[in-house]
Amino acid sequence: MKKFFALFLLTIFMGLNAQETANRFFYELTFKPKKDSARMDKVMTSLDITAKKSIYQDFTIPAQDSIIKAEVDAMEKSGAFKDLMKSVRMPKFSYKVTKEYPNMKTTFSDQIGRKRMGYDEDLKFDWKISDEKQKIGEYNAQKASTEFGGRKWTAWFSTDIPFQDGPYKFSGLPGLIVKIQDEGNNYSWELQGNKKITKYSEESEADKINARYGMSPTVIPTTREKFEKAYESFKADPIAEARPFMTAERMSMKLPGSDMTLGEMIKEQEKRAKDYFGSNNNPIEIPAVAAKSKK
């Protein structure tokens, strides 16, 4: 019995210590959202590196996890509707980039309506490594260059950090990319810091809440061509999925604990979605070039 109890405790101990850990690297992204404007924007992004993969995303929503959870818990408890967009900042980007280790299969995914759709890529960057070195922040870095998505890129990587990865889809250098920018200064990432997460979960509180309401974070695989076609349709009509249910009776219904009608809420969500899509017409990968690379 004692041996069984000891084995039981050992099993629990091993289970607790098997919890996933991650190294989270914070990159400040400076970018030009509009092609015909000199205005630059900034957002903090994150690259979470685990033993099996890395996940890159806009850190705006994960950074607000505790606020989102508290607001939704309070709303569910009271039964009264609350517009979360008044207390939560919107991300600049909603896509995620996942790279599997060690084969570095890259998956780009985004929320399209109630579905998260994604496509896989087997990217092989043709890096030209230079002898030029300099200090980037606190790291000793070396220069490299490549072409990707119709742009020429200059990267600085550090072998001080033993991960052959980087922000967005970039990878394949003998160290972590600590800075990378394109020739036209449209997009530039620079490492700002990092921390170790001992109880890591790939899903944010927002992901878990969305899953409860029918928006699963599980990626539905498709081709890049079909993904881009679906995304363009979604941009053109962000509430297309809801239209079959938008009867006059339903649209005039008041939301619980609010003076706002369902129709007013949907109209506001449609405006926010169109403002979001209209805020950036200068993507990282130039569409015409990206389309040619698929052929």
C-alpha positions in Angstrom: 0.0 0.0 0.0 2.8 2.4 0.9 4.6 1.6 -2.4 1.3 2.3 -4.3 0.8 5.6 -2.4 4.4 6.6 -3.2 4.0 5.8 -6.8 0.7 7.8 -6.8 2.5 10.9 -5.4 5.3 10.5 -7.9 2.8 10.4 -10.8 1.2 13.6 -9.6 4.6 15.2 -9.1 5.6 14.3 -12.6 2.3 15.5 -14.0 2.7 18.9 -12.3 6.3 19.2 -13.6 5.2 18.3 -17.1 3.2 21.5 -17.5 4.3 23.3 -20.6 6.7 26.2 -20.3 7.4 28.9 -22.8 9.9 31.6 -23.6 8.0 34.8 -24.5 9.9 37.3 -26.6 8.4 40.8 -27.0 8.9 42.6 -30.3 7.9 46.2 -30.9 6.5 46.4 -34.4 6.7 49.7 -36.2 4.8 49.8 -39.4 3.3 52.0 -42.1 -0.4 51.1 -42.3 -1.2 53.2 -45.4 0.8 53.0 -48.6 0.2 56.7 -49.4 0.9 58.1 -46.0 4.1 58.7 -44.0 2.3 58.0 -40.7 3.8 55.2 -38.7 2.1 53.0 -36.1 3.4 50.8 -33.3 2.2 47.7 -31.6 3.7 45.2 -29.2 3.8 41.7 -30.6 4.9 38.4 -29.0 6.7 35.3 -30.0 6.0 32.4 -27.6 8.6 29.6 -28.0 7.8 26.1 -26.5 9.5 22.8 -27.0 7.2 21.9 -29.9 6.5 25.2 -31.7 6.4 28.9 -31.6 3.3 31.2 -31.8 3.5 34.8 -33.0 0.7 37.3 -32.6 -0.3 40.8 -31.7 0.0 41.0 -27.9 -2.8 43.5 -27.4 -5.5 40.9 -26.6 -3.4 38.5 -24.4 -2.1 41.5 -22.5 -5.7 42.3 -21.5 -6.6 38.7 -20.4 -7.4 39.6 -16.8 -9.6 42.6 -17.9 -11.5 40.5 -20.5 -12.1 37.6 -18.0 -13.3 40.0 -15.3 -15.7 41.8 -17.6 -17.2 38.7 -19.2 -17.6 37.0 -15.8 -19.4 40.1 -14.4 -21.6 40.2 -17.5 -22.5 36.5 -17.3 -23.2 36.8 -13.6 -25.5 39.9 -13.9 -27.1 38.8 -17.2 -26.7 42.4 -18.5 -25.1 43.2 -21.8 -21.9 45.3 -21.8 -20.0 46.6 -24.7 -16.5 45.2 -24.1 -15.0 47.4 -26.8 -15.4 50.4 -24.4 -13.0 48.8 -21.9 -10.7 46.6 -24.2 -8.3 47.9 -26.8 -8.6 46.4 -30.3 -5.6 44.6 -31.8 -3.9 45.9 -34.9 -3.7 42.4 -36.3 -5.9 39.3 -35.5 -3.8 36.7 -37.3 -1.4 34.2 -35.7 1.7 32.5 -37.1 2.6 29.1 -35.8 5.9 27.3 -36.6 6.3 23.6 -35.7 9.6 22.3 -34.5 11.9 21.0 -35.8 10.5 21.0 -39.4 9.4 24.6 -39.2 6.1 24.0 -41.0 4.5 27.5 -40.8 0.7 28.0 -40.3 -0.9 31.4 -40.9 -4.4 31.6 -39.4 -7.0 34.3 -38.8 -10.5 34.7 -37.6 -13.0 34.7 -40.6 -16.4 35.2 -39.2 -17.0 32.5 -36.5 -14.2 30.3 -37.9 -10.4 30.4 -37.6 -9.1 29.4 -40.9 -5.4 28.8 -41.8 -3.0 27.6 -44.4 0.4 25.9 -44.2 3.6 26.9 -45.8 7.0 25.2 -46.1 9.2 28.3 -46.2 12.9 28.2 -47.1 14.5 31.6 -46.6 17.5 32.3 -48.8 19.6 34.2 -46.2 22.8 36.0 -47.1 24.8 36.2 -43.9 27.2 39.1 -43.6 30.3 39.5 -41.5 29.0 42.8 -40.2 28.2 42.8 -36.4 26.7 45.2 -34.0 25.0 45.5 -30.6 21.2 45.4 -30.8 19.9 46.3 -27.4 21.8 44.0 -25.0 22.6 41.3 -27.6 25.6 40.8 -29.9 24.1 40.5 -33.3 25.1 39.7 -36.9 23.6 41.0 -40.1 21.7 38.9 -42.7 19.5 39.7 -45.7 16.8 38.0 -47.7 13.9 38.7 -50.1 10.4 37.7 -49.0 6.8 38.7 -50.0 8.0 41.2 -52.6 10.2 43.1 -50.1 14.0 43.1 -49.3 14.7 42.5 -45.7 17.7 43.1 -43.4 17.8 41.1 -40.2 20.1 41.0 -37.2 20.3 37.7 -35.4 22.0 36.8 -32.1 23.6 33.4 -31.3 23.3 34.5 -27.7 19.7 33.3 -27.9 19.7 29.6 -29.1 16.4 29.7 -31.1 16.5 29.7 -34.9 13.3 31.7 -35.1 11.9 35.2 -35.3 8.8 37.4 -35.6 6.0 36.8 -38.1 7.1 34.0 -40.6 10.8 34.7 -40.4 13.2 31.9 -39.3 16.2 29.9 -40.4 19.1 31.9 -39.0 21.6 30.4 -36.5 20.1 32.4 -33.6 17.1 34.4 -32.7 16.2 37.4 -34.9 16.4 40.5 -32.7 15.7 43.0 -35.4 14.4 42.9 -38.9 13.1 45.5 -41.3 12.3 45.9 -45.0 14.2 48.2 -47.4 11.3 50.7 -47.6 10.9 50.9 -43.8 7.3 49.7 -44.1 7.7 47.1 -41.3 10.3 46.8 -38.6 10.5 44.5 -35.6 12.9 44.9 -32.7 13.2 42.7 -29.6 12.3 44.6 -26.4 12.5 42.0 -23.8 11.6 38.4 -22.8 10.3 36.3 -19.9 9.8 32.7 -19.0 6.2 31.4 -18.5 6.1 28.3 -16.3 2.4 27.5 -16.7 1.9 28.3 -20.4 -1.3 28.1 -22.3 -1.5 28.8 -26.0 -5.1 29.8 -25.6 -5.8 33.3 -24.2 -8.8 34.0 -22.0 -10.4 35.6 -25.0 -9.9 32.4 -27.0 -11.5 30.4 -24.2 -14.5 32.8 -23.9 -15.0 32.8 -27.7 -15.0 29.0 -27.7 -17.8 29.0 -25.1 -19.9 31.1 -27.6 -19.2 29.0 -30.6 -16.0 30.5 -32.0 -13.5 27.7 -31.6 -9.8 28.6 -31.7 -9.1 25.3 -33.6 -7.7 26.2 -37.0 -9.6 24.9 -40.0 -7.0 24.0 -42.6 -7.4 25.2 -46.2 -5.3 26.4 -49.1 -3.8 29.9 -49.2 -5.9 30.7 -52.3 -9.2 29.7 -50.6 -8.1 31.4 -47.4 -7.5 34.7 -49.2 -10.8 34.4 -51.1 -12.7 33.8 -47.9 -10.9 36.7 -46.1 -11.7 39.1 -48.9 -15.4 38.1 -48.8 -15.4 38.6 -45.0 -13.8 42.1 -45.4 -16.5 43.0 -47.9 -19.4 41.9 -45.6 -18.2 41.2 -42.0 -21.7 40.3 -40.8 -22.7 38.0 -43.8 -23.1 35.0 -41.4 -25.6 36.9 -39.3 -27.8 38.2 -42.1 -30.1 35.1 -42.4 -31.1 35.6 -38.7 -31.5 39.4 -38.9 -35.3 39.6 -39.0 -37.0 42.9 -38.1 -38.4 41.3 -34.9 -34.9 40.2 -33.7 -33.2 43.4 -34.7 -35.6 45.4 -32.6 -35.0 43.3 -29.5 -33.4 45.1 -26.6 -30.2 43.6 -25.2 -30.4 42.4 -21.6 -29.9 45.2 -19.2 -29.3 47.7 -22.0 -31.2 50.3 -24.0 -29.3 49.1 -27.1 -31.1 46.9 -29.6 -29.6 43.9 -31.3 -29.8 45.8 -34.6 -27.8 48.7 -33.2 -25.2 46.4 -31.7 -24.7 44.6 -35.0 -24.5 47.9 -36.9 -21.8 49.1 -34.5 -19.9 45.8 -34.9 -20.1 46.1 -38.6 -18.7 49.6 -38.5 -15.8 48.6 -36.2 -15.0 45.7 -38.5 -14.9 47.9 -41.6 -12.9 50.5 -39.8 -10.4 47.7 -38.8 -10.1 46.4 -42.3 -9.8 49.9 -43.8 -7.1 50.9 -41.4 -4.3 49.0 -43.2 -3.8 48.7 -47.0 -0.1 48.0 -46.8 0.4 44.3 -45.9 3.7 42.7 -45.0 3.5 40.5 -48.1 2.6 42.3 -51.3 -0.4 40.4 -52.6 0.6 40.2 -56.3 4.0 38.9 -55.5 2.7 36.5 -53.0 0.3 35.1 -55.6 3.1 34.6 -58.1 5.1 32.7 -55.5 2.4 30.1 -55.2 2.6 29.1 -58.9 
